[in-house]
Amino acid sequence: MLIIGGDSMIGSVLAATLDQAGTRHWATTRRPAARSPDRPLIDLGSQHWSDLDTIEADAACICAASARLAQCHADPAGTEAVNVTGTLALTRYLLARGTRVIHLSTNQVLDGAIPVAPTERPVAPASVYGRQKAAAEAGLLDLASDGVTILRFAKVFGPEDTLLLGWRRDLLAATPITPFSDMTAAPISAHLAATAILGLANARAAGLFQLSAARDISYAELALALAGRLGADPDLVRPKLAGGPAIVSTPPRYTSLDTSRLTALIGLAAPDPYAVLDLVATPHSVSGIS
Ligand SMILES: NC(=O)c1ccc[n+]([C@@H]2O[C@H](COP(=O)([O-])OP(=O)(O)OC[C@H]3O[C@@H](n4cnc5c(N)ncnc54)[C@H](OP(=O)(O)O)[C@@H]3O)[C@@H](O)[C@H]2O)c1
């Protein structure tokens, strides 16, 4: 497998998963100092693919992106060159070489008006990031190739997630935390995301798939559950409303996605949203040391 964007949060967990499975893989970087035979240099913005010319991969997963709402809002043209133009050009190059392409997309292509949104729901993005990811999806589907798979996630937490680790650190130090009460998530772990990517690669299934937790919860509910797991005082969790300069579009009411197509194909079901807390606290932890 070829991972485009090996330094991304999801790409690095995918690489570790492939390492454990003993699967041959390459993981691209855009950092010249990190370049090596197993780390081809690829910048989606520059559209030079020569480092990939000798690589024979069955499947590629495109994890590289300008993946932050604020970044896309601040630089629509620069991020479109990465998220849309570069992504589509690289996909055409890979398909011509006989490499299947798995592209990672997001719930942000939808309007968030209903929970557990079906794959058939028309896109209606509310942010620059969402519009770019929707344009990439449309461009990929227009290729009408049975070598293209799109996998949408909602929130994905990695093993080093600074929000969850920061909450854990503060709760254990009896320091109050202020999670958003009006922002929802249907989170999964990056490990589960990697499992889904590998399952789709092995199944060689084309088309649109989705994976999120089974339902939405607020960040405040997630933080309260973490306090419970750690045996911390629940009064340390002081919910507040989302706002401030980091919020560039109104958060969607619902983020959860219908996972049933993925479940039918590879048997992977939408998890409980609180399962992501296993990343930072075991379910029965009372001392906070896990
Ligand atoms: N994380 C989530 O919650 C989530 C949810 C839904 C969908 N997704 C999608 O999943 C994918 C991976 O997300 P992530 O959170 O793992 O991403 P991430 O951690 O933000 O990493 C993005 C990566 O893209 C690389 N990159 C940026 N511009 C590039 C360019 N011009 N050429 C080549 N590489 C470039 C960055 O390289 P540097 O490290 O060198 O800066 C970085 O490693 C994205 O498509 C994202 O939209 C993520």
The ligand as an SDF file (V2000), in Angstrom:
LIG
                    3D

 48 52  0  0  0  0  0  0  0  0999 V2000
   -8.7820   13.9780   11.5270 N   0  0  0  0  0  0  0  0  0  0  0  0
  -10.1130   13.9910   11.3770 C   0  0  0  0  0  0  0  0  0  0  0  0
  -10.8790   14.1530   12.3440 O   0  0  0  0  0  0  0  0  0  0  0  0
  -10.7060   13.7760    9.9890 C   0  0  0  0  0  0  0  0  0  0  0  0
  -12.0930   13.6600    9.8760 C   0  0  0  0  0  0  0  0  0  0  0  0
  -12.6510   13.4810    8.6230 C   0  0  0  0  0  0  0  0  0  0  0  0
  -11.8360   13.3890    7.5060 C   0  0  0  0  0  0  0  0  0  0  0  0
  -10.4930   13.5400    7.6420 N   0  0  0  0  0  0  0  0  0  0  0  0
   -9.6780   13.4860    6.4290 C   0  0  0  0  0  0  0  0  0  0  0  0
   -8.6710   12.5100    6.5830 O   0  0  0  0  0  0  0  0  0  0  0  0
   -7.4880   12.9380    5.9300 C   0  0  0  0  0  0  0  0  0  0  0  0
   -6.3390   12.8950    6.9270 C   0  0  0  0  0  0  0  0  0  0  0  0
   -6.6790   13.7340    8.0300 O   0  0  0  0  0  0  0  0  0  0  0  0
   -5.6380   13.9520    9.2290 P   0  0  0  0  0  0  0  0  0  0  0  0
   -6.3950   14.5960   10.3430 O   0  0  0  0  0  0  0  0  0  0  0  0
   -4.8850   12.7070    9.4820 O   0  0  0  0  0  0  0  0  0  0  0  0
   -4.6870   15.0330    8.5650 O   0  0  0  0  0  0  0  0  0  0  0  0
   -3.5490   15.9030    9.2620 P   0  0  0  0  0  0  0  0  0  0  0  0
   -3.0480   15.2390   10.4900 O   0  0  0  0  0  0  0  0  0  0  0  0
   -4.0320   17.3100    9.3580 O   0  0  0  0  0  0  0  0  0  0  0  0
   -2.3730   15.8450    8.2050 O   0  0  0  0  0  0  0  0  0  0  0  0
   -2.4890   16.3850    6.9340 C   0  0  0  0  0  0  0  0  0  0  0  0
   -1.2090   16.0530    6.2170 C   0  0  0  0  0  0  0  0  0  0  0  0
   -1.2670   16.5560    4.9070 O   0  0  0  0  0  0  0  0  0  0  0  0
    0.0310   17.0160    4.5930 C   0  0  0  0  0  0  0  0  0  0  0  0
   -0.0450   18.0350    3.5650 N   0  0  0  0  0  0  0  0  0  0  0  0
   -0.5870   19.2710    3.6480 C   0  0  0  0  0  0  0  0  0  0  0  0
   -0.4400   19.9320    2.4950 N   0  0  0  0  0  0  0  0  0  0  0  0
    0.2060   19.0860    1.6600 C   0  0  0  0  0  0  0  0  0  0  0  0
    0.6600   19.1840    0.3190 C   0  0  0  0  0  0  0  0  0  0  0  0
    0.5260   20.3160   -0.3870 N   0  0  0  0  0  0  0  0  0  0  0  0
    1.2760   18.1200   -0.2310 N   0  0  0  0  0  0  0  0  0  0  0  0
    1.4530   16.9790    0.4740 C   0  0  0  0  0  0  0  0  0  0  0  0
    1.0600   16.8410    1.7520 N   0  0  0  0  0  0  0  0  0  0  0  0
    0.4450   17.8740    2.3290 C   0  0  0  0  0  0  0  0  0  0  0  0
    0.6170   17.5570    5.8780 C   0  0  0  0  0  0  0  0  0  0  0  0
    2.0220   17.5090    5.7950 O   0  0  0  0  0  0  0  0  0  0  0  0
    2.9640   18.0800    6.9640 P   0  0  0  0  0  0  0  0  0  0  0  0
    2.7860   17.1070    8.1140 O   0  0  0  0  0  0  0  0  0  0  0  0
    4.3190   18.0500    6.4030 O   0  0  0  0  0  0  0  0  0  0  0  0
    2.4360   19.4360    7.2950 O   0  0  0  0  0  0  0  0  0  0  0  0
    0.0390   16.6050    6.9080 C   0  0  0  0  0  0  0  0  0  0  0  0
    0.9240   15.5570    7.2110 O   0  0  0  0  0  0  0  0  0  0  0  0
   -7.7790   14.3320    5.3590 C   0  0  0  0  0  0  0  0  0  0  0  0
   -8.1740   14.2040    4.0250 O   0  0  0  0  0  0  0  0  0  0  0  0
   -8.9590   14.8010    6.1700 C   0  0  0  0  0  0  0  0  0  0  0  0
   -9.7590   15.6920    5.4330 O   0  0  0  0  0  0  0  0  0  0  0  0
   -9.8970   13.7200    8.8570 C   0  0  0  0  0  0  0  0  0  0  0  0
  1  2  1  0
  2  3  2  0
  2  4  1  0
  4  5  1  0
  4 48  2  0
  5  6  2  0
  6  7  1  0
  7  8  2  0
  8  9  1  0
  8 48  1  0
  9 10  1  0
  9 46  1  0
 10 11  1  0
 11 12  1  0
 11 44  1  0
 12 13  1  0
 13 14  1  0
 14 15  2  0
 14 16  1  0
 14 17  1  0
 17 18  1  0
 18 19  2  0
 18 20  1  0
 18 21  1  0
 21 22  1  0
 22 23  1  0
 23 24  1  0
 23 42  1  0
 24 25  1  0
 25 26  1  0
 25 36  1  0
 26 27  1  0
 26 35  1  0
 27 28  2  0
 28 29  1  0
 29 30  1  0
 29 35  2  0
 30 31  1  0
 30 32  2  0
 32 33  1  0
 33 34  2  0
 34 35  1  0
 36 37  1  0
 36 42  1  0
 37 38  1  0
 38 39  2  0
 38 40  1  0
 38 41  1  0
 42 43  1  0
 44 45  1  0
 44 46  1  0
 46 47  1  0
M  CHG  2   8   1  16  -1
M  END
$$$$
